[in-house]
Amino acid sequence: LPEAQLQELYQFVKGMAARNDYDLTETLFDLNLHIHRQFEYAPGTTNLDTTAFEVFELRKGVCQDFAHLFICLARLLYIPARYVCGYVVSNAGSPL
């Protein structure tokens, strides 16, 4: 992301950390709750090229967008984070 966008995101998440007395667990919980409450789940409003900053500005997207935004904000606080994608296979009778 461009420096100006990263700076805006950093100021946002830094304020959230300060509001939580820089407690790691409380800050991450607050961030997760903020995204859940303040962002609209809206399929079709984003695509694979949508950046975390665009999601931040739009305040809408899908699960993957919210995960990417959370990861970006966590990393700005020097918290290692990554996105892992997978599928759940539920074959009840299968030994796998």
C-alpha positions as CSV (number, residue, x, y, z in Angstrom):
1,L,0.0,0.0,0.0
2,P,1.1,3.6,-0.5
3,E,2.7,5.3,2.5
4,A,-0.2,7.7,3.0
5,Q,-2.7,4.8,3.2
6,L,-0.5,2.8,5.6
7,Q,-0.2,5.9,7.8
8,E,-3.9,6.3,7.9
9,L,-4.4,2.7,8.8
10,Y,-1.6,2.9,11.4
11,Q,-3.2,5.9,13.1
12,F,-6.5,4.1,13.3
13,V,-5.0,0.9,14.9
14,K,-2.7,2.9,17.1
15,G,-5.7,4.7,18.5
16,M,-7.4,1.4,19.1
17,A,-4.3,0.1,20.9
18,A,-4.1,3.2,23.1
19,R,-7.8,2.9,23.9
20,N,-7.0,-0.6,25.2
21,D,-4.0,0.5,27.3
22,Y,-1.8,-1.3,24.7
23,D,-3.0,-4.7,26.0
24,L,-2.4,-7.1,23.1
25,T,-5.4,-9.4,23.7
26,E,-7.8,-6.6,24.3
27,T,-6.6,-4.7,21.2
28,L,-7.0,-7.7,18.9
29,F,-10.4,-8.5,20.4
30,D,-11.5,-4.8,20.0
31,L,-10.3,-4.8,16.4
32,N,-12.2,-8.0,15.6
33,L,-15.3,-6.7,17.2
34,H,-15.0,-3.3,15.4
35,I,-14.8,-5.1,12.0
36,H,-17.7,-7.3,12.9
37,R,-19.9,-4.4,14.0
38,Q,-18.9,-1.6,11.7
39,F,-18.3,-3.3,8.4
40,E,-21.1,-4.7,6.2
41,Y,-20.9,-8.2,4.7
42,A,-21.7,-7.4,1.0
43,P,-20.8,-10.0,-1.6
44,G,-20.0,-8.5,-5.0
45,T,-18.6,-5.1,-3.6
46,T,-15.0,-6.2,-3.8
47,N,-12.8,-8.4,-6.0
48,L,-9.4,-10.1,-5.7
49,D,-7.6,-6.9,-6.3
50,T,-9.3,-4.9,-3.6
51,T,-6.8,-3.7,-1.0
52,A,-7.1,-3.6,2.8
53,F,-7.3,0.2,2.6
54,E,-10.2,0.1,0.1
55,V,-12.1,-2.2,2.5
56,F,-11.3,0.1,5.3
57,E,-12.7,3.0,3.4
58,L,-15.7,1.2,1.9
59,R,-16.6,-0.4,5.3
60,K,-18.0,-3.4,3.3
61,G,-16.7,-6.6,1.7
62,V,-16.6,-10.3,2.4
63,C,-14.9,-12.6,4.9
64,Q,-11.6,-12.6,3.0
65,D,-11.6,-8.8,2.9
66,F,-12.1,-8.6,6.6
67,A,-9.4,-11.1,7.2
68,H,-7.0,-9.2,5.0
69,L,-7.8,-5.9,6.8
70,F,-7.3,-7.5,10.2
71,I,-4.0,-9.0,9.1
72,C,-2.8,-5.6,7.7
73,L,-3.7,-3.8,10.9
74,A,-2.2,-6.5,13.2
75,R,1.1,-6.3,11.2
76,L,1.1,-2.5,11.6
77,L,1.3,-3.2,15.3
78,Y,4.2,-5.6,14.7
79,I,2.0,-8.6,15.4
80,P,2.9,-11.5,13.0
81,A,-0.2,-12.5,11.1
82,R,-1.0,-14.4,7.9
83,Y,-3.9,-15.7,5.9
84,V,-4.4,-19.5,5.5
85,C,-7.1,-20.8,3.2
86,G,-8.5,-24.3,3.2
87,Y,-11.5,-26.5,2.9
88,V,-13.3,-28.7,5.3
89,V,-14.1,-32.2,4.1
90,S,-16.9,-33.9,6.0
91,N,-17.2,-37.4,4.7
92,A,-18.7,-39.1,7.8
93,G,-17.9,-42.6,6.7
94,S,-14.4,-41.9,5.4
95,P,-11.3,-42.8,7.4
96,L,-9.7,-39.5,6.3
